[in-house]
Amino acid sequence: MAEKDLAKLFDNEDMIKASAKAAFDEYDKEKKGFIETNRLEEILTKMAKEVNVAPPAKEDIAKLIEEQDKDKTGKVDLNGFIPFFKLVSKSMAAALK
């Protein structure tokens, strides 16, 4: 598959959701249904490193935590994790274009 075609996959919402679920499941090892927000920077940095792109800025991560953890539980479920995953997938798509 050409890099241009691969980049288009990251514009596909269903593909992003499926990939985000796979990543979420990998980091939710105890199958609690959430990831603690204090682990998100570490997780996103690891994900970015695995695909050889720059990690998201700490400020962007902090802003998303504030948006996704409105009730201040310190946790995000799969739906709350998807925007974090999109930060990394956007970098991947940009690197491929």
Contacts in CASP RR format, 6 or more apart in sequence:
PFRMAT RR
TARGET T0000
AUTHOR 0000-0000-0000
METHOD contacts of the structure
MODEL  1
MAEKDLAKLFDNEDMIKASAKAAFDEYDKEKKGFIETNRLEEILTKMAKE
VNVAPPAKEDIAKLIEEQDKDKTGKVDLNGFIPFFKLVSKSMAAALK
3 96 0 8 1.000
3 97 0 8 1.000
4 96 0 8 1.000
4 97 0 8 1.000
6 96 0 8 1.000
7 93 0 8 1.000
7 96 0 8 1.000
7 97 0 8 1.000
9 15 0 8 1.000
10 16 0 8 1.000
10 89 0 8 1.000
10 90 0 8 1.000
10 92 0 8 1.000
10 93 0 8 1.000
10 96 0 8 1.000
11 93 0 8 1.000
16 82 0 8 1.000
16 85 0 8 1.000
16 86 0 8 1.000
16 89 0 8 1.000
17 82 0 8 1.000
19 85 0 8 1.000
19 89 0 8 1.000
20 78 0 8 1.000
20 81 0 8 1.000
20 82 0 8 1.000
20 85 0 8 1.000
20 86 0 8 1.000
21 78 0 8 1.000
23 43 0 8 1.000
23 47 0 8 1.000
23 81 0 8 1.000
23 85 0 8 1.000
24 35 0 8 1.000
24 78 0 8 1.000
24 81 0 8 1.000
24 85 0 8 1.000
27 35 0 8 1.000
27 39 0 8 1.000
27 43 0 8 1.000
28 34 0 8 1.000
28 35 0 8 1.000
33 77 0 8 1.000
33 78 0 8 1.000
34 75 0 8 1.000
34 76 0 8 1.000
34 77 0 8 1.000
35 43 0 8 1.000
35 75 0 8 1.000
35 76 0 8 1.000
35 81 0 8 1.000
36 74 0 8 1.000
36 75 0 8 1.000
37 65 0 8 1.000
37 68 0 8 1.000
37 69 0 8 1.000
37 74 0 8 1.000
37 75 0 8 1.000
37 76 0 8 1.000
38 74 0 8 1.000
40 61 0 8 1.000
40 64 0 8 1.000
40 65 0 8 1.000
40 76 0 8 1.000
40 84 0 8 1.000
41 58 0 8 1.000
41 61 0 8 1.000
43 84 0 8 1.000
44 55 0 8 1.000
44 56 0 8 1.000
44 61 0 8 1.000
44 84 0 8 1.000
44 87 0 8 1.000
44 88 0 8 1.000
45 55 0 8 1.000
47 85 0 8 1.000
47 88 0 8 1.000
48 54 0 8 1.000
48 55 0 8 1.000
48 56 0 8 1.000
48 88 0 8 1.000
48 91 0 8 1.000
49 55 0 8 1.000
51 88 0 8 1.000
51 92 0 8 1.000
52 95 0 8 1.000
53 88 0 8 1.000
53 91 0 8 1.000
53 92 0 8 1.000
53 94 0 8 1.000
53 95 0 8 1.000
54 91 0 8 1.000
55 88 0 8 1.000
56 84 0 8 1.000
56 87 0 8 1.000
56 88 0 8 1.000
56 91 0 8 1.000
60 87 0 8 1.000
61 84 0 8 1.000
61 87 0 8 1.000
64 83 0 8 1.000
64 84 0 8 1.000
64 87 0 8 1.000
65 76 0 8 1.000
67 83 0 8 1.000
68 76 0 8 1.000
68 80 0 8 1.000
68 83 0 8 1.000
68 84 0 8 1.000
69 75 0 8 1.000
69 76 0 8 1.000
76 84 0 8 1.000
END
